[in-house]
Amino acid sequence: MQTKKLLEVKNLKKYFPIKGGVIQRTVGHVKAVDDISFDIYKGETLGVVGESGSGKSTLGRMLIRLLDPTEGQVYFDGQDITNLPNRKLRPLRKEMQMVFQDPYASLNPRMSVGELIEEPMIVQNTLKPKERQGQVIELLNKVGLNTDARLKYPHEFSGGQRQRIAIARALSTKPTFIIGDEPVSALDVSIQSQVLNLMEELQDEFNLTYLFIAHDLSVVRHISDRVAVMYLGRIAEIAQKDAIYKEPLHPYTQALISAVPSTDVTKKREKIKLKGDLPSPSNPPTGCAFHTRCPKVHERCKVDRPELTDMGNGNMVACHLYTNEQLQRIAE
């Protein structure tokens, strides 16, 4: 994995207003992403996991400016893209692409596969017509589809094939950064592995950087170099995948890992059952957002919001069990 940063995220927030009353005044906010910071390095895959409603998809859309942040900054290859006007952002769009969860919804059913893959090249005006046609055929072959597929329409393909088409379209502008927003969650298990293997092969061939969003921890483990665990719009833990699966630090991460089925019958894993439901992002708990469900909660958790603490080797956790003061007490 390379060490140069491709993406830097600093104190990113996205609050959606809640309207109420006769004149539709703003009466509150849904805090979908609530002050998070992290980096993504060139050539790596950062997996993002968490329950539904944790803010994963909103985060992904902000990183490529499909949504504008409420606060914070996003730096792409050293350039602040947070407030770039569309005319300056447009040339950068070819560097950042997204593969969505449902390929049938993200592919225009009235356009042929060839037109779908060619369209980004036309918008970016990168190639001449004959060159574009050749690029379409090459990309179809790269994702495991035959040349005749360019004449067909999305409804003529299976779910796995449609996702391959979506990946080919994402590659059409030769991007450096691709966000996969649960790109395999709607597919059968056998097809999931094929698409994941394809994404890994393409990453090596085109030197791609991925942000891979998923709720399935086994899928994330297969493809990721590092894993970020989100809870209620915040990052609870971010670490190398081996560290996060073997020795999870945050109580929420521990609960998620304990729920993953194990193929090793010799090791019994005790499941950690969380009490209660995910709180509403429109009214998140004070202090640590997880304290209402945490089995290790103490009084400080209810008042003070924990910051990400560096545990070494790039592993960070936001939990008062690992704050500097607590670690110092343990050392003493």
C-alpha positions in Angstrom: 0.0 0.0 0.0 1.3 3.5 -0.9 1.7 6.1 1.8 0.7 9.2 -0.1 -2.7 10.6 0.9 -5.2 10.8 -1.9 -8.1 12.0 0.2 -8.1 14.0 3.5 -11.3 14.6 5.4 -11.4 17.1 8.2 -14.2 17.7 10.6 -16.9 16.8 8.1 -20.5 17.3 8.9 -23.8 16.9 7.1 -27.0 18.1 8.8 -30.3 17.8 7.0 -32.9 20.3 8.2 -36.3 19.1 9.6 -39.2 21.4 8.6 -42.3 21.8 10.6 -45.3 24.1 11.2 -47.5 25.9 8.8 -44.7 28.0 7.3 -42.2 25.1 7.2 -39.7 26.5 9.6 -36.5 24.6 10.5 -37.3 22.9 13.8 -34.3 20.6 14.0 -31.6 18.7 12.1 -30.8 15.1 11.2 -27.1 14.8 12.0 -26.3 12.2 9.3 -22.5 12.8 9.5 -21.3 14.5 12.7 -17.8 15.8 12.7 -15.5 13.1 11.4 -11.9 13.2 10.1 -9.8 10.5 8.4 -7.4 10.0 5.4 -7.4 7.6 2.5 -4.1 6.6 0.9 -3.4 6.0 -2.7 -3.9 2.5 -3.8 -5.6 1.3 -0.7 -9.2 0.1 0.1 -10.8 1.7 3.1 -13.9 -0.3 4.2 -16.7 1.6 6.0 -19.1 -0.5 8.1 -22.0 0.3 10.4 -25.7 -0.2 10.9 -28.3 1.3 8.6 -28.6 5.0 9.5 -25.0 5.4 10.6 -24.2 7.8 7.8 -22.1 5.6 5.5 -23.8 6.5 2.2 -24.1 10.2 3.1 -20.4 10.2 3.7 -19.6 8.7 0.4 -21.8 11.1 -1.5 -20.1 14.1 0.2 -16.6 12.9 -0.7 -17.3 13.3 -4.4 -19.6 16.3 -3.9 -22.9 14.6 -4.8 -23.9 16.3 -1.5 -22.4 19.5 -0.2 -21.1 19.3 3.4 -22.6 21.5 6.1 -19.2 22.0 7.6 -15.7 20.7 7.2 -13.2 20.2 4.4 -12.5 17.5 1.8 -9.1 17.5 0.1 -8.6 15.5 -3.0 -5.0 14.9 -4.0 -4.1 18.0 -2.0 -6.8 20.3 -3.4 -9.7 21.5 -1.3 -12.8 20.6 -3.3 -15.3 21.4 -0.5 -16.5 24.7 -2.0 -15.3 24.4 -5.6 -17.9 25.8 -8.1 -19.2 23.3 -10.7 -17.0 24.7 -13.5 -13.8 24.0 -11.5 -15.2 20.7 -10.1 -16.2 19.3 -13.4 -12.6 18.4 -14.6 -12.0 16.6 -11.3 -15.2 14.5 -11.7 -13.5 12.2 -14.1 -11.1 11.3 -11.2 -13.9 10.3 -8.8 -16.6 7.8 -9.6 -19.2 5.9 -7.7 -20.7 2.4 -8.0 -24.2 2.3 -6.4 -26.0 -0.5 -4.6 -28.8 -1.1 -7.1 -27.4 -1.2 -10.7 -30.9 -1.4 -12.2 -31.8 1.9 -10.6 -28.5 3.6 -11.5 -28.5 2.6 -15.1 -30.9 4.4 -17.5 -33.2 1.7 -18.9 -33.7 3.6 -22.1 -30.0 3.7 -23.0 -28.0 0.8 -24.4 -25.1 -0.6 -22.5 -22.7 1.0 -25.0 -24.4 4.4 -24.6 -24.3 4.1 -20.8 -20.5 3.4 -20.8 -19.8 6.0 -23.5 -21.8 8.8 -21.9 -19.2 9.9 -19.2 -16.6 10.1 -22.0 -18.8 12.4 -24.0 -19.5 14.6 -21.0 -15.8 14.8 -20.2 -14.9 15.2 -23.9 -11.9 12.9 -23.5 -11.9 10.9 -26.7 -13.0 11.0 -30.4 -16.1 9.0 -31.4 -14.1 6.0 -32.8 -11.8 6.0 -29.8 -14.8 6.0 -27.5 -16.3 3.0 -29.2 -13.0 1.1 -28.9 -12.9 2.0 -25.2 -16.4 0.7 -24.6 -15.5 -2.7 -26.1 -12.3 -2.8 -24.1 -14.0 -2.0 -20.8 -16.7 -4.6 -21.4 -14.0 -7.2 -21.9 -12.3 -6.0 -18.8 -15.4 -6.7 -16.7 -16.0 -10.1 -18.2 -18.8 -9.2 -20.7 -18.7 -9.9 -24.5 -18.7 -7.2 -27.2 -22.3 -7.8 -28.2 -23.4 -6.6 -24.7 -23.0 -3.0 -25.9 -26.1 -3.3 -28.1 -28.3 -4.6 -25.4 -30.2 -2.8 -22.6 -29.9 -3.2 -18.8 -33.1 -5.2 -18.3 -31.6 -8.0 -20.5 -28.9 -8.8 -17.9 -28.8 -10.4 -14.5 -28.0 -8.4 -11.3 -24.4 -9.4 -11.3 -24.0 -8.5 -15.0 -25.6 -5.1 -14.5 -23.2 -4.4 -11.7 -20.3 -5.3 -14.0 -21.8 -2.7 -16.5 -21.9 -0.1 -13.7 -18.2 -0.8 -12.9 -17.3 -0.5 -16.6 -19.1 2.9 -16.7 -17.3 4.0 -13.6 -13.9 3.1 -15.3 -14.8 4.9 -18.5 -13.2 8.2 -17.4 -10.1 6.5 -16.1 -10.6 7.6 -12.4 -8.2 7.2 -9.6 -10.8 7.0 -6.8 -14.0 4.9 -6.8 -16.6 4.7 -4.1 -18.6 1.4 -3.9 -21.8 2.1 -2.0 -22.8 -1.5 -1.0 -22.1 -2.6 -4.5 -22.6 -6.4 -3.8 -25.3 -6.3 -1.1 -28.1 -6.9 -3.6 -26.3 -9.9 -5.3 -26.3 -13.6 -4.5 -23.4 -14.8 -2.4 -21.7 -16.7 -5.3 -22.0 -13.6 -7.5 -20.7 -11.3 -4.7 -17.4 -13.1 -4.6 -17.0 -12.8 -8.4 -17.7 -9.0 -8.3 -15.3 -8.5 -5.4 -12.6 -10.5 -7.2 -13.2 -8.4 -10.3 -12.8 -5.2 -8.3 -9.6 -6.3 -6.8 -8.2 -7.3 -10.2 -9.2 -3.9 -11.6 -7.6 -2.1 -8.6 -4.3 -3.7 -9.3 -4.5 -3.1 -13.1 -5.6 0.5 -12.9 -4.0 1.5 -9.6 -7.3 2.5 -8.1 -8.2 3.7 -4.6 -11.5 2.5 -3.1 -13.8 3.5 -0.4 -16.0 0.4 0.1 -19.2 0.9 2.0 -21.0 -2.2 3.3 -22.8 -3.6 6.3 -21.5 -7.2 5.8 -18.3 -7.5 7.8 -17.1 -10.6 6.0 -17.3 -8.8 2.7 -15.4 -5.8 4.0 -12.7 -8.1 5.4 -12.2 -9.7 2.0 -11.5 -6.5 0.1 -10.3 -3.9 2.6 -6.8 -2.8 3.8 -8.3 -0.7 6.6 -11.7 -0.6 8.2 -13.6 2.4 9.6 -16.6 1.6 11.9 -19.3 4.2 11.9 -22.0 4.7 14.5 -24.7 7.4 14.3 -22.7 9.7 12.0 -19.4 9.3 13.9 -16.3 7.1 13.5 -16.0 4.7 16.5 -12.8 3.0 15.3 -10.5 2.9 12.4 -7.7 0.3 12.0 -5.9 -2.2 9.9 -8.3 -5.0 9.0 -6.3 -7.7 10.8 -6.3 -5.6 14.0 -9.9 -4.8 13.9 -11.0 -8.4 13.3 -8.6 -10.0 15.7 -8.6 -7.4 18.5 -11.5 -4.9 18.2 -11.2 -2.1 20.8 -14.4 -0.2 20.7 -17.4 -2.0 22.4 -19.5 -1.3 19.3 -16.9 -2.9 17.1 -16.6 -5.9 19.5 -20.4 -6.4 19.2 -20.3 -6.3 15.4 -17.4 -8.7 15.2 -19.1 -11.1 17.7 -22.1 -11.4 15.4 -20.0 -12.5 12.3 -20.5 -16.3 11.8 -17.3 -18.2 12.3 -16.2 -21.2 10.2 -13.8 -22.4 13.0 -15.9 -24.8 15.1 -13.1 -25.2 17.7 -13.4 -21.6 18.8 -16.6 -20.5 20.4 -17.4 -16.9 20.1 -19.7 -15.3 22.6 -22.2 -13.0 21.0 -22.5 -9.6 22.5 -26.2 -8.5 22.5 -26.7 -4.8 22.4 -29.6 -3.4 24.3 -32.1 -1.0 22.7 -32.3 0.4 19.2 -30.1 2.8 17.3 -31.0 6.3 18.5 -32.4 8.8 16.1 -29.8 11.0 14.3 -32.2 13.9 14.8 -31.7 13.6 18.5 -28.4 11.9 19.2 -27.3 11.2 22.8 -25.0 13.6 24.5 -21.4 12.5 25.1 -20.5 9.3 23.4 -23.3 8.4 20.9 -23.0 4.7 21.8 -23.4 5.1 25.6 -27.2 4.3 25.6 -26.4 0.7 24.3 -22.8 0.2 25.6 -22.2 -2.7 28.0 -19.1 -0.8 29.4 -20.7 2.6 29.9 -19.7 4.9 32.8 -20.7 8.4 33.8 -18.1 10.2 31.7 -19.5 8.6 28.5 -22.8 10.3 29.1 -21.3 13.8 29.2 -18.0 14.0 27.2 -17.7 13.1 23.6 -14.6 10.9 23.1 -12.1 11.9 20.4 -10.2 9.4 18.3 -7.2 8.2 20.2 -4.1 6.9 18.4 -3.3 3.4 19.6 -0.3 3.0 17.4 0.2 1.5 13.9 -2.5 3.8 12.5 -5.2 2.2 14.7 -7.5 4.8 16.3 -10.5 4.4 18.6 -13.0 6.9 20.0 -13.8 5.5 23.5 -13.1 6.8 27.0 -11.6 3.4 27.8 -8.7 4.4 25.7 -8.3 8.2 26.3 -4.9 9.5 27.2 -5.9 9.9 30.9 -7.2 6.3 31.1 -4.1 4.9 29.3 -1.8 6.8 31.7 -3.7 5.4 34.7 -3.3 1.9 33.3 0.4 2.5 32.7 0.9 3.7 36.3 
